[in-house]
Amino acid sequence: MDETLDERAPTRRMGEEECWQRIADAPYGRLAAAAGGEVDIFPVNHAVDDRTIVFRTSPGTKLLELTIRHRIAFEVDGTDETEAFSVVVKGQAEEFDRQAEIFEAERLGVSPWAPEEKDRWVRITPDEVHGRAFQLPPGRLGS
């Protein structure tokens, strides 16, 4: 067993502002939804809109699960030069289709990565936002 002392600072909780900045800066996140006793995780590219998260999708499993059960979790994680982080959002996801809301969402620049048409819009309204970060071990610097 390695008895070397790990002299890194302990894991720290991120404040709400830092969490929102990490969400906004992340190129994509993961949406966890549950329906019919099953949990699915979907990668989505997204944008932050006034302390909500919006993304585009198409009809299918993801949208069906959000219609059946609005409660979701959303997560972003990553690394920078010195630390790794994870932010988890828990809240409600709902499709929106009012033209004024869609127009505002389109101005955020969310462009789907997948080639299929993504003409449905979803907004996540958080109940909780939590984040943690820790220093990477020496020799394991982030990207």
PyMOL commands that set and color helices and strands:
alter all, ss='L'
color gray80, all
select helices_A, chain A and resi 16-25+61-68+99-106
alter helices_A, ss='H'
color red, helices_A
select strands_A, chain A and resi 12-14+29-35+38-44+46-48+53-57+71-79+83-96+120-135
alter strands_A, ss='S'
color yellow, strands_A
deselect
rebuild
show_as cartoon
